[in-house]
């Protein structure tokens, strides 16, 4: 009978086991006998700590995959309060804090001083952010102090509370008090480590190590890196969790020292961008040298967010807006000086304080650009916040989404659709322009068409709805709007999205459409027939945002379909391997009416820019792409310069984009047309070249 296992195999196995046992024995002997003492000493001097490993935040991209915000690794300085105050390591914590602050100043580094009091006497409160005011209120309540305590009295309290002895001068006391206040407040509000300084230089870290300053630890971290200086109002910023946010983020499982979105896209899409922290067990020698790191829980990075914004178009719009405003203001200064010199004070024109541009995709409602002027630099916002927040023209205010403006005559196409759809007029209906509307003369109300300023006897003549839009004849819309009534008119405005939420995920104003109820609520006065006349030409109480005006124009361009203006295009996993979300166009409302009615409105908007008598001919006669447009001059009141409003869509025969421009104190809608032209020039010059960028810039197939 054949053996199942040969003797040769048994012998080989025995030899293999013997050799393996010998190697194992030699290794153990070396480890325990030869080097045992060394490893024993090392184990006694090793320090094992568990630290949090930050889950890196996702990037923010534009629609073509161009990076707008990413992350970079940095080093933060964290104050170890146990060593500073409780472990007996430091005799005089105040001296250490002062030395540390002065070293930061010597190296030109900023540190987090959250005390809203001037740095030198006489001590006064500085302009406070909402957060600073809330924190100060919390501190005063926590310490049982008078909520109306003066800055000088509070500084005297700090000197006593924090044992800042008389050897420290006023400037030194302010430095110490600021840091002690920040440490105190951080544990009252945040209950986590106090980050003394962020993104410090290696040179400073080296100097701190050489001086062996106790209570200071270096922690690796990530900071947001900005790859564009544009779209500041949209992108937002991140910061540590505020006191009033603690409950919200605790429920989501966030650590209390997490950085979270505070505004704009960073806040709106926090759920996608925020990564999940992990933990690591770190073994270090007594001198701080890390000898091993073992992850006990892997961190999970956040996802990448793609916006509908085209950053190239955004830049073009912001540049055009700023250039127009600065150049126009310079011209006005010169003209005003001449008028003053010649005694023509009534010819003085106000300076332009601000403006906005909104651009949307006609066929999907996607915002391609939302520009606001004046603006700011996100990269330096925190360090310059107080100065920026106090500037007179409010650079932090996002006018594209939150500024509300009378639309002026840009509203007339809405009135036209309402008149036609309700059967008040037909496309062929004509009316003689009598210039001044006399129906309510007995009540003392006789509004006139703008053409009255051209001189006596000048009129638009007999005109149809097409010509009324092209010539922007107020009389035509007074006459027929009076018959339409405000209730029916406001219903069409609602369908066009005017005074309605746009669907964008960022904070926006919804504006307001003039109605009887609105007037009663705002003024307590009844609605008059004259209010209806003014509402029909885009005046009265109607006020809309630039984004609403752009969306309204897009709805006109595509014959009545209004889309949501969501700004989120897609979301992808951190390694780009998976699409977590992909935007689909969402219809918010539809205006179901005859195509010939929209055709009539389009013809009127075409004539405004493409006929030799149109207001806009001088700006667009040589433009290679034909557009449909409407101007608006929104009256602000006696002796006040009018706001300028301009809307358009292009190409006229197959619309792709809709543009809205609002310039405060811009005088007339036609005056700001060059801004829209610059935007259109960029779009039609680069739309085809941009289409391939996404595949080039991202590894997602």
C-alpha positions as CSV (number, residue, x, y, z in Angstrom):
1,X,0.0,0.0,0.0
2,X,1.3,3.5,-1.0
3,X,2.2,5.9,1.9
4,X,0.1,9.0,2.0
5,X,3.1,11.1,3.3
6,X,6.7,10.3,2.4
7,X,9.5,10.2,4.9
8,X,11.3,12.8,2.9
9,X,8.5,15.3,3.3
10,X,8.4,14.7,7.0
11,X,12.1,15.3,7.3
12,X,11.9,18.5,5.3
13,X,9.1,19.8,7.5
14,X,11.0,19.0,10.7
15,X,14.0,20.9,9.4
16,X,11.9,23.9,8.4
17,X,10.2,24.1,11.8
18,X,13.6,23.8,13.5
19,X,15.1,26.6,11.5
20,X,12.1,28.8,12.1
21,X,12.3,28.2,15.8
22,X,16.0,29.0,15.9
23,X,15.4,32.3,14.1
24,X,12.6,33.2,16.4
25,X,14.7,32.3,19.5
26,X,17.6,34.5,18.2
27,X,15.2,37.4,17.6
28,X,13.7,37.1,21.1
29,X,17.2,36.8,22.7
30,X,18.3,40.0,20.9
31,X,15.1,41.8,21.8
32,X,15.0,40.8,25.5
33,X,18.6,40.1,26.5
34,X,20.9,42.1,24.2
35,X,18.7,45.2,23.7
36,X,16.2,44.7,26.4
37,X,17.6,47.4,28.6
38,X,17.5,50.0,25.8
39,X,13.9,49.2,24.9
40,X,12.9,49.2,28.6
41,X,14.4,52.7,29.0
42,X,12.7,53.9,25.8
43,X,9.3,52.6,27.0
44,X,9.7,54.5,30.3
45,X,10.4,57.7,28.5
46,X,7.8,57.3,25.7
47,X,4.6,59.3,25.8
48,X,1.5,57.9,24.2
49,X,-1.2,60.3,23.3
50,X,-4.3,60.1,21.2
51,X,-4.9,63.0,18.9
52,X,-7.6,64.0,16.4
53,X,-6.8,63.7,12.8
54,X,-8.8,66.3,10.8
55,X,-10.9,65.1,8.0
56,X,-9.8,67.4,5.2
57,X,-12.6,69.7,3.8
58,X,-13.7,69.2,0.2
59,X,-12.8,71.6,-2.6
60,X,-15.1,74.1,-4.3
61,X,-15.0,74.2,-8.1
62,X,-16.7,76.2,-10.8
63,X,-18.8,74.6,-13.5
64,X,-15.8,73.6,-15.6
65,X,-13.8,72.1,-12.7
66,X,-11.6,75.0,-12.1
67,X,-10.6,75.1,-8.4
68,X,-11.9,78.1,-6.5
69,X,-11.1,76.9,-2.9
70,X,-8.9,74.0,-1.7
71,X,-6.8,73.3,1.3
72,X,-3.2,73.7,2.3
73,X,-1.4,72.2,5.3
74,X,-0.4,74.7,8.0
75,X,0.9,74.8,11.5
76,X,-1.2,76.3,14.3
77,X,-0.1,77.3,17.8
78,X,-2.4,76.0,20.5
79,X,-2.1,77.2,24.2
80,X,-2.0,74.4,26.7
81,X,-3.9,75.8,29.6
82,X,-3.0,73.0,31.9
83,X,0.7,73.8,31.6
84,X,0.0,77.6,31.7
85,X,-2.2,77.7,34.8
86,X,-2.5,74.3,36.6
87,X,0.5,72.0,36.5
88,X,2.9,74.3,38.2
89,X,5.0,74.5,35.1
90,X,4.6,78.3,34.8
91,X,5.2,80.7,37.6
92,X,3.8,83.8,35.9
93,X,1.3,83.0,33.0
94,X,0.9,86.6,32.2
95,X,4.6,87.0,31.5
96,X,4.6,84.0,29.2
97,X,1.6,85.3,27.3
98,X,3.2,88.7,26.9
99,X,6.4,87.2,25.8
100,X,4.6,85.1,23.2
101,X,2.6,88.0,21.9
102,X,5.7,90.2,21.5
103,X,7.5,87.4,19.7
104,X,4.6,87.1,17.3
105,X,4.8,90.9,16.6
106,X,8.5,90.7,16.1
107,X,8.1,88.0,13.4
108,X,5.2,89.9,11.8
109,X,2.7,87.2,12.7
110,X,-0.9,87.7,13.7
111,X,-2.6,86.1,16.7
112,X,-6.2,85.7,17.7
113,X,-7.2,88.7,19.9
114,X,-11.0,88.6,20.2
115,X,-11.4,91.5,22.7
116,X,-13.3,94.4,21.0
117,X,-11.4,97.2,22.8
118,X,-8.7,99.5,21.4
119,X,-5.1,98.4,21.8
120,X,-4.0,101.6,23.5
121,X,-5.6,104.1,26.0
122,X,-8.0,105.8,26.2
123,X,-9.7,102.4,26.0
124,X,-12.8,102.4,23.9
125,X,-14.9,99.6,22.3
126,X,-14.2,99.0,18.7
127,X,-16.8,98.4,16.0
128,X,-18.0,94.9,16.8
129,X,-19.1,92.1,14.6
130,X,-22.3,90.3,15.6
131,X,-20.1,87.5,17.0
132,X,-17.9,89.8,19.0
133,X,-21.0,91.5,20.5
134,X,-22.6,88.2,21.3
135,X,-19.4,86.9,23.0
136,X,-18.9,90.0,25.0
137,X,-22.5,89.8,26.2
138,X,-22.0,86.2,27.2
139,X,-18.8,87.1,29.1
140,X,-20.4,89.9,31.0
141,X,-23.4,87.7,31.9
142,X,-21.1,84.9,33.0
143,X,-19.1,87.2,35.2
144,X,-22.1,89.0,36.6
145,X,-21.0,92.4,35.2
146,X,-23.1,95.4,34.2
147,X,-24.1,95.0,30.5
148,X,-23.4,98.7,30.1
149,X,-19.9,98.6,31.6
150,X,-17.5,101.0,29.8
151,X,-14.3,99.8,28.1
152,X,-12.2,101.6,30.8
153,X,-14.1,99.9,33.6
154,X,-13.8,96.5,31.9
155,X,-10.1,96.9,31.5
156,X,-9.8,97.7,35.3
157,X,-11.8,94.6,36.0
158,X,-9.4,92.6,33.8
159,X,-6.4,93.9,35.7
160,X,-7.8,92.6,39.0
161,X,-9.4,89.4,37.7
162,X,-6.3,88.2,35.9
163,X,-3.7,89.5,38.4
164,X,-2.1,91.8,36.0
165,X,0.2,93.7,38.4
166,X,1.2,97.3,38.2
167,X,4.6,96.6,36.6
168,X,2.8,96.1,33.3
169,X,2.0,99.3,31.4
170,X,-1.3,100.0,29.7
171,X,-0.2,98.5,26.3
172,X,1.1,95.4,28.0
173,X,-2.0,95.1,30.1
174,X,-4.2,95.3,27.0
175,X,-2.2,92.4,25.4
176,X,-2.4,90.2,28.4
177,X,-6.1,91.0,29.1
178,X,-7.0,90.3,25.4
179,X,-5.4,86.8,25.6
180,X,-6.9,86.0,29.0
181,X,-10.3,87.1,27.8
182,X,-9.9,85.0,24.6
183,X,-8.9,81.9,26.7
184,X,-11.7,82.5,29.1
185,X,-14.3,83.0,26.4
186,X,-13.1,80.1,24.4
187,X,-13.9,77.7,27.2
188,X,-17.2,79.4,28.0
189,X,-18.4,79.3,24.4
190,X,-16.3,76.6,22.6
191,X,-15.1,74.2,25.3
192,X,-12.1,73.3,23.2
193,X,-8.5,74.2,22.8
194,X,-7.8,77.8,22.1
195,X,-5.9,78.3,18.8
196,X,-3.6,81.1,19.5
197,X,-2.3,81.6,16.0
198,X,-3.0,80.0,12.6
199,X,-0.7,79.2,9.8
200,X,2.5,80.3,11.5
201,X,5.9,80.2,9.8
202,X,8.6,77.6,10.4
203,X,11.0,80.3,11.4
204,X,8.7,81.3,14.3
205,X,8.2,77.7,15.3
206,X,11.9,77.2,15.4
207,X,12.4,80.2,17.6
208,X,9.7,79.1,20.0
209,X,11.4,75.7,20.3
210,X,14.7,77.4,21.0
211,X,13.2,79.6,23.7
212,X,11.4,76.6,25.1
213,X,8.3,78.7,25.9
214,X,6.0,76.6,28.0
215,X,2.3,76.1,27.3
216,X,2.6,76.4,23.6
217,X,2.1,73.5,21.3
218,X,2.3,73.2,17.5
219,X,-0.5,71.3,15.8
220,X,-0.7,70.5,12.1
221,X,-4.0,71.6,10.4
222,X,-5.5,72.6,7.2
223,X,-6.5,76.1,6.1
224,X,-8.6,77.1,3.1
225,X,-6.6,78.3,0.1
226,X,-8.2,80.7,-2.3
227,X,-7.4,80.3,-6.0
228,X,-9.5,83.3,-7.1
229,X,-10.0,86.8,-5.8
230,X,-13.5,86.9,-7.4
231,X,-16.9,85.6,-6.3
232,X,-16.1,86.6,-2.7
233,X,-19.8,87.2,-1.9
234,X,-20.7,83.7,-3.1
235,X,-18.0,81.5,-1.8
236,X,-18.1,82.4,1.9
237,X,-15.6,81.4,4.5
238,X,-15.1,79.0,7.4
239,X,-14.5,79.5,11.1
240,X,-14.8,77.7,14.4
241,X,-18.2,76.8,15.9
242,X,-19.9,79.8,17.6
243,X,-21.7,79.5,20.9
244,X,-25.2,79.7,19.3
245,X,-24.2,76.9,16.8
246,X,-23.0,74.4,19.5
247,X,-26.3,72.6,19.8
248,X,-26.8,72.3,16.0
249,X,-23.3,70.8,15.4
250,X,-23.3,68.6,18.5
251,X,-26.4,66.9,17.1
252,X,-24.5,66.3,13.9
253,X,-21.6,64.7,15.8
254,X,-19.1,67.5,15.1
255,X,-16.2,68.1,17.5
256,X,-16.5,71.5,19.1
257,X,-13.2,72.7,17.7
258,X,-14.3,71.9,14.1
259,X,-14.2,74.5,11.4
260,X,-17.5,75.0,9.6
261,X,-19.0,77.1,6.9
262,X,-20.0,80.6,8.0
263,X,-21.4,82.1,4.9
264,X,-22.0,81.6,1.2
265,X,-21.3,78.2,-0.5
266,X,-19.1,77.1,2.5
267,X,-22.2,77.3,4.7
268,X,-24.9,76.2,2.2
269,X,-23.1,73.0,1.3
270,X,-21.5,72.2,4.7
271,X,-23.0,68.7,4.6
272,X,-21.0,67.8,1.5
273,X,-17.8,69.7,2.2
274,X,-17.2,68.8,5.8
275,X,-15.0,65.7,6.4
276,X,-15.2,63.4,9.4
277,X,-12.3,63.5,11.8
278,X,-10.4,60.4,12.7
279,X,-8.1,59.5,15.6
280,X,-4.5,58.4,15.8
281,X,-2.4,57.0,18.7
282,X,0.9,58.8,18.7
283,X,4.0,57.6,20.5
284,X,6.7,60.1,21.2
285,X,10.0,60.2,23.1
286,X,10.4,62.5,26.1
287,X,11.9,65.2,23.8
288,X,8.9,65.2,21.6
289,X,10.1,63.1,18.7
290,X,7.3,61.0,17.3
291,X,8.4,57.4,16.8
292,X,5.2,55.9,15.7
293,X,1.6,56.8,14.6
294,X,-1.2,54.3,14.5
295,X,-4.6,55.3,13.2
296,X,-7.4,54.0,15.5
297,X,-10.1,55.6,13.3
298,X,-9.4,56.7,9.8
299,X,-10.5,60.2,8.9
300,X,-13.0,60.7,6.1
301,X,-12.4,63.6,3.7
302,X,-15.2,65.8,2.6
303,X,-16.6,65.8,-0.9
304,X,-15.9,68.3,-3.8
305,X,-18.7,70.7,-4.7
306,X,-19.1,72.0,-8.2
307,X,-21.0,75.2,-8.7
308,X,-22.9,76.4,-11.7
309,X,-20.7,79.6,-11.7
310,X,-18.2,80.2,-14.6
311,X,-15.4,81.9,-12.7
312,X,-14.1,83.4,-16.0
313,X,-17.4,85.0,-16.7
314,X,-17.6,86.1,-13.0
315,X,-14.2,87.8,-13.3
316,X,-15.3,89.5,-16.6
317,X,-18.5,90.8,-14.9
318,X,-16.7,92.1,-11.8
319,X,-14.1,93.8,-13.8
320,X,-16.6,95.4,-16.2
321,X,-18.8,96.6,-13.3
322,X,-15.9,98.0,-11.3
323,X,-14.3,99.7,-14.3
324,X,-17.6,101.3,-15.3
325,X,-18.3,102.6,-11.8
326,X,-14.9,104.0,-11.2
327,X,-14.6,105.7,-14.7
328,X,-18.2,107.1,-14.5
329,X,-17.5,108.5,-11.0
330,X,-14.3,110.2,-12.2
331,X,-16.2,111.8,-15.0
332,X,-19.0,112.9,-12.7
333,X,-16.5,114.5,-10.3
334,X,-15.1,116.6,-13.1
335,X,-18.5,117.6,-14.4
336,X,-19.8,118.4,-10.9
337,X,-16.8,120.6,-10.2
338,X,-17.5,122.5,-13.4
339,X,-21.2,122.9,-12.5
340,X,-20.3,124.2,-9.1
341,X,-17.8,126.6,-10.6
342,X,-20.5,127.9,-12.9
343,X,-23.2,128.1,-10.2
344,X,-25.2,125.2,-11.7
345,X,-25.8,123.3,-8.4
346,X,-29.0,121.8,-9.7
347,X,-27.0,119.9,-12.3
348,X,-25.0,118.0,-9.7
349,X,-25.1,114.2,-10.1
350,X,-24.6,111.8,-7.2
351,X,-21.7,109.4,-7.3
352,X,-22.4,105.7,-8.0
353,X,-22.0,103.7,-4.7
354,X,-22.6,100.2,-6.0
355,X,-23.9,97.8,-8.6
356,X,-24.5,94.2,-9.5
357,X,-24.6,91.8,-12.5
358,X,-26.5,88.5,-12.6
359,X,-26.3,86.0,-15.5
360,X,-28.3,82.8,-15.8
361,X,-28.5,80.0,-18.3
362,X,-31.8,80.5,-20.2
363,X,-32.5,76.8,-20.6
364,X,-31.6,75.5,-17.1
365,X,-31.8,78.5,-14.8
366,X,-28.3,77.9,-13.6
367,X,-26.6,81.1,-12.3
368,X,-23.4,81.6,-14.4
369,X,-22.3,84.8,-12.7
370,X,-23.4,86.8,-9.6
371,X,-21.2,89.9,-9.3
372,X,-21.5,92.6,-6.7
373,X,-19.5,95.8,-6.3
374,X,-17.9,96.9,-4.1
375,X,-16.3,93.6,-3.1
376,X,-13.5,92.3,-0.9
377,X,-10.7,89.7,-0.8
378,X,-11.7,86.5,1.0
379,X,-8.1,85.6,1.7
380,X,-7.7,88.6,4.0
381,X,-11.3,89.0,5.1
382,X,-10.8,87.9,8.7
383,X,-7.8,90.1,9.4
384,X,-9.4,93.2,7.8
385,X,-13.0,92.4,8.8
386,X,-13.6,95.4,11.1
387,X,-12.3,97.9,8.5
388,X,-14.2,96.3,5.6
389,X,-17.4,96.1,7.7
390,X,-17.2,99.8,8.5
391,X,-16.7,101.0,4.9
392,X,-19.6,103.3,3.8
393,X,-20.6,101.4,0.6
394,X,-21.0,98.1,2.5
395,X,-18.6,95.8,0.5
396,X,-19.8,92.7,2.5
397,X,-23.4,93.2,1.2
398,X,-24.2,90.8,-1.7
399,X,-26.3,93.0,-4.0
400,X,-26.9,90.3,-6.6
401,X,-28.9,88.3,-4.1
402,X,-29.9,90.7,-1.3
403,X,-30.1,94.1,-3.0
404,X,-33.7,94.9,-4.0
405,X,-34.4,97.5,-6.7
406,X,-37.3,99.0,-8.6
407,X,-37.2,97.4,-12.0
408,X,-38.3,100.5,-13.9
409,X,-39.2,99.9,-17.5
410,X,-37.6,96.4,-17.5
411,X,-40.9,95.4,-16.0
412,X,-42.9,96.4,-19.0
413,X,-42.6,93.0,-20.9
414,X,-44.3,91.4,-17.9
415,X,-47.1,93.9,-18.1
416,X,-47.3,93.3,-21.9
417,X,-47.7,89.5,-21.4
418,X,-50.4,90.1,-18.8
419,X,-52.3,92.6,-21.1
420,X,-52.2,90.2,-24.1
421,X,-53.0,87.0,-22.2
422,X,-55.9,88.6,-20.4
423,X,-57.3,89.9,-23.7
424,X,-57.1,93.6,-22.7
425,X,-55.3,94.1,-26.0
426,X,-54.3,92.1,-29.0
427,X,-50.9,92.1,-30.8
428,X,-52.4,94.4,-33.4
429,X,-54.0,96.9,-31.0
430,X,-52.7,100.4,-31.4
431,X,-53.0,103.5,-29.2
432,X,-52.1,107.1,-29.8
433,X,-49.6,108.4,-27.3
434,X,-51.1,111.5,-25.7
435,X,-48.0,111.8,-23.5
436,X,-49.8,112.9,-20.4
437,X,-52.4,110.5,-18.9
438,X,-55.4,112.6,-18.0
439,X,-58.0,110.1,-16.7
440,X,-57.4,111.0,-13.1
441,X,-56.8,114.7,-13.6
442,X,-59.8,115.6,-11.4
443,X,-58.0,113.9,-8.5
444,X,-54.8,115.9,-9.3
445,X,-52.9,112.9,-10.8
446,X,-51.5,113.4,-14.3
447,X,-48.5,111.2,-14.9
448,X,-46.6,111.7,-18.2
449,X,-44.5,109.6,-20.5
450,X,-40.7,110.2,-20.3
451,X,-40.9,111.7,-23.8
452,X,-42.4,114.9,-22.4
453,X,-38.8,115.9,-21.6
454,X,-38.1,116.0,-25.4
455,X,-40.2,119.2,-25.7
456,X,-43.8,120.2,-26.4
457,X,-45.7,118.4,-29.1
458,X,-43.3,115.4,-29.1
459,X,-45.0,112.1,-28.9
460,X,-44.6,108.4,-29.8
461,X,-47.6,108.7,-32.1
462,X,-49.8,105.7,-32.8
463,X,-48.1,102.6,-31.5
464,X,-48.7,98.9,-30.9
465,X,-47.4,96.7,-28.0
466,X,-44.2,96.0,-30.0
467,X,-43.4,99.7,-30.5
468,X,-44.5,100.5,-26.9
469,X,-41.8,98.1,-25.6
470,X,-39.2,99.3,-28.1
471,X,-39.8,103.0,-27.3
472,X,-40.6,102.3,-23.6
473,X,-43.8,104.4,-23.9
474,X,-45.2,105.0,-20.4
475,X,-48.5,106.3,-21.7
476,X,-49.3,103.0,-23.5
477,X,-48.8,101.1,-20.2
478,X,-50.7,103.7,-18.1
479,X,-53.7,103.4,-20.4
480,X,-53.9,99.6,-20.6
481,X,-52.5,98.9,-17.2
482,X,-55.3,100.8,-15.6
483,X,-57.7,98.4,-17.2
484,X,-55.7,95.4,-16.2
485,X,-55.7,96.1,-12.5
486,X,-53.1,95.3,-9.9
487,X,-54.4,91.9,-8.9
488,X,-54.0,90.4,-12.3
489,X,-50.7,92.2,-12.9
490,X,-49.2,90.9,-9.7
491,X,-50.3,87.3,-10.5
492,X,-48.2,87.4,-13.7
493,X,-45.2,88.9,-11.8
494,X,-45.4,86.0,-9.4
495,X,-45.3,83.5,-12.3
496,X,-42.3,85.3,-13.7
497,X,-40.6,84.9,-10.2
498,X,-40.6,88.5,-9.4
499,X,-40.8,88.9,-5.6
500,X,-40.5,85.1,-5.3
501,X,-37.7,82.8,-4.0
502,X,-35.4,81.8,-6.9
503,X,-34.4,78.4,-5.6
504,X,-30.8,79.4,-4.9
505,X,-29.3,77.8,-1.8
506,X,-27.6,81.0,-0.6
507,X,-29.2,83.7,1.5
508,X,-31.4,85.9,-0.7
509,X,-34.0,88.6,-0.4
510,X,-37.3,87.7,-2.1
511,X,-38.1,91.3,-2.9
512,X,-41.7,92.5,-3.3
513,X,-44.3,93.1,-5.9
514,X,-46.6,96.0,-5.4
515,X,-50.1,94.9,-4.2
516,X,-52.9,96.5,-2.2
517,X,-52.1,94.4,0.8
518,X,-48.4,95.3,0.7
519,X,-49.1,99.0,0.6
520,X,-51.5,98.7,3.5
521,X,-48.9,96.8,5.5
522,X,-46.0,99.1,4.7
523,X,-47.7,102.5,4.8
524,X,-51.1,102.0,6.3
525,X,-52.6,103.9,3.3
526,X,-55.2,102.6,0.8
527,X,-54.4,101.7,-2.8
528,X,-55.0,104.3,-5.4
529,X,-55.5,104.0,-9.2
530,X,-52.3,105.9,-9.6
531,X,-50.4,103.1,-7.8
532,X,-51.6,100.6,-10.5
533,X,-50.3,102.9,-13.2
534,X,-46.9,103.2,-11.6
535,X,-46.8,99.4,-10.9
536,X,-47.5,98.8,-14.6
537,X,-44.2,100.6,-15.6
538,X,-42.1,99.0,-12.8
539,X,-42.3,101.7,-10.2
540,X,-44.6,102.0,-7.1
541,X,-43.4,99.6,-4.3
542,X,-42.1,96.8,-6.6
543,X,-38.5,95.9,-5.8
544,X,-36.6,92.8,-7.0
545,X,-33.1,91.4,-6.8
546,X,-30.7,91.3,-9.8
547,X,-30.9,87.5,-9.8
548,X,-34.7,87.7,-10.0
549,X,-34.5,90.1,-12.9
550,X,-32.0,87.8,-14.7
551,X,-34.3,84.8,-14.1
552,X,-37.3,86.9,-15.3
553,X,-35.5,87.8,-18.5
554,X,-34.6,84.1,-19.0
555,X,-38.3,83.2,-18.6
556,X,-39.2,85.8,-21.3
557,X,-36.4,84.4,-23.5
558,X,-37.7,80.8,-23.3
559,X,-41.3,81.7,-23.7
560,X,-42.6,81.3,-20.2
561,X,-40.7,78.5,-18.4
562,X,-39.2,79.6,-15.1
563,X,-36.4,77.4,-13.7
564,X,-35.0,77.1,-10.3
565,X,-31.7,79.1,-9.9
566,X,-29.9,76.5,-7.8
567,X,-26.2,77.2,-7.7
568,X,-25.1,73.6,-7.0
569,X,-24.2,71.7,-10.2
570,X,-22.7,68.5,-8.8
571,X,-20.9,66.8,-5.9
572,X,-18.2,64.3,-6.2
573,X,-16.3,62.1,-3.8
574,X,-12.9,63.2,-2.6
575,X,-11.1,60.9,-5.0
576,X,-13.4,62.0,-7.8
577,X,-14.4,58.4,-8.4
578,X,-18.1,58.8,-7.6
579,X,-20.8,61.4,-8.4
580,X,-22.9,61.9,-5.3
581,X,-25.2,64.5,-6.8
582,X,-25.9,65.8,-10.3
583,X,-28.2,68.8,-10.9
584,X,-31.3,68.5,-13.0
585,X,-33.2,71.5,-14.2
586,X,-36.3,72.1,-12.1
587,X,-39.3,74.1,-13.4
588,X,-40.8,76.4,-10.8
589,X,-43.6,77.9,-12.9
590,X,-44.9,78.1,-16.4
591,X,-46.8,80.9,-18.2
592,X,-49.1,79.1,-20.6
593,X,-50.1,81.6,-23.3
594,X,-50.1,82.1,-27.0
595,X,-46.6,82.1,-28.7
596,X,-47.5,85.2,-30.7
597,X,-47.6,87.1,-27.4
598,X,-44.1,86.2,-26.5
599,X,-43.1,86.9,-30.1
600,X,-44.4,90.4,-29.8
601,X,-42.4,91.1,-26.7
602,X,-39.3,89.6,-28.3
603,X,-39.8,91.9,-31.3
604,X,-40.0,94.9,-29.1
605,X,-36.8,93.9,-27.2
606,X,-35.1,93.3,-30.5
607,X,-36.0,96.7,-31.8
608,X,-34.5,98.4,-28.8
609,X,-31.0,97.3,-29.6
610,X,-31.0,96.5,-33.3
611,X,-32.9,99.4,-35.0
612,X,-31.2,102.7,-35.7
613,X,-33.7,104.5,-33.5
614,X,-33.4,102.1,-30.6
615,X,-31.8,103.4,-27.4
616,X,-29.1,100.7,-27.5
617,X,-28.1,100.9,-31.2
618,X,-24.9,102.7,-30.5
619,X,-23.8,100.0,-28.1
620,X,-24.8,96.9,-30.1
621,X,-24.9,97.9,-33.8
622,X,-21.6,96.2,-34.4
623,X,-22.0,93.3,-32.0
624,X,-21.8,90.0,-33.8
625,X,-24.5,88.4,-31.7
626,X,-28.0,89.9,-31.9
627,X,-29.7,90.4,-28.5
628,X,-33.1,91.2,-27.1
629,X,-33.0,93.9,-24.4
630,X,-34.9,96.3,-22.2
631,X,-33.7,99.3,-20.3
632,X,-35.1,100.7,-17.0
633,X,-34.7,104.0,-15.3
634,X,-35.9,103.6,-11.7
635,X,-36.8,106.9,-10.1
636,X,-35.5,107.4,-6.6
637,X,-37.2,110.7,-5.7
638,X,-36.8,114.4,-6.1
639,X,-33.2,115.6,-6.4
640,X,-31.9,112.0,-6.3
641,X,-30.1,110.4,-9.2
642,X,-32.0,107.5,-10.7
643,X,-30.9,103.8,-10.6
644,X,-30.1,102.3,-13.9
645,X,-31.4,98.8,-14.8
646,X,-30.7,96.8,-17.9
647,X,-31.7,93.3,-18.9
648,X,-31.1,91.3,-22.1
649,X,-30.8,87.8,-23.5
650,X,-28.7,86.4,-26.3
651,X,-28.5,85.1,-29.0
652,X,-31.9,86.6,-30.0
653,X,-32.9,83.7,-32.3
654,X,-31.8,80.9,-29.9
655,X,-31.3,82.3,-26.4
656,X,-28.6,80.8,-24.2
657,X,-28.0,83.4,-21.5
658,X,-29.9,86.2,-19.8
659,X,-28.2,89.2,-18.1
660,X,-29.4,91.7,-15.6
661,X,-27.3,94.8,-14.6
662,X,-28.3,97.2,-11.8
663,X,-26.2,100.2,-11.0
664,X,-27.2,102.4,-8.1
665,X,-27.4,106.1,-9.2
666,X,-26.5,105.0,-12.7
667,X,-29.0,107.5,-14.2
668,X,-30.4,105.6,-17.2
669,X,-30.7,101.9,-18.2
670,X,-29.0,102.5,-21.5
671,X,-26.0,104.1,-19.8
672,X,-25.0,100.8,-18.2
673,X,-25.4,98.7,-21.4
674,X,-21.5,98.6,-21.8
675,X,-21.3,96.4,-18.7
676,X,-23.7,93.9,-20.3
677,X,-21.8,94.0,-23.6
678,X,-18.5,93.2,-21.8
679,X,-20.2,90.2,-20.2
680,X,-21.7,89.0,-23.5
681,X,-18.3,89.4,-25.2
682,X,-16.6,87.1,-22.7
683,X,-19.4,84.5,-22.9
684,X,-19.5,84.2,-26.7
685,X,-15.7,84.4,-27.0
686,X,-15.0,81.6,-24.5
687,X,-18.1,79.4,-24.3
688,X,-16.7,76.8,-26.7
689,X,-13.2,76.7,-25.3
690,X,-14.5,76.2,-21.8
691,X,-16.6,73.2,-22.7
692,X,-13.6,70.8,-22.5
693,X,-12.2,72.0,-19.3
694,X,-14.0,69.7,-16.9
695,X,-12.5,66.6,-18.5
696,X,-9.0,68.1,-18.4
697,X,-9.1,69.3,-14.8
698,X,-10.7,66.3,-13.1
699,X,-9.9,62.7,-13.3
700,X,-13.6,61.7,-13.3
701,X,-14.4,59.9,-16.6
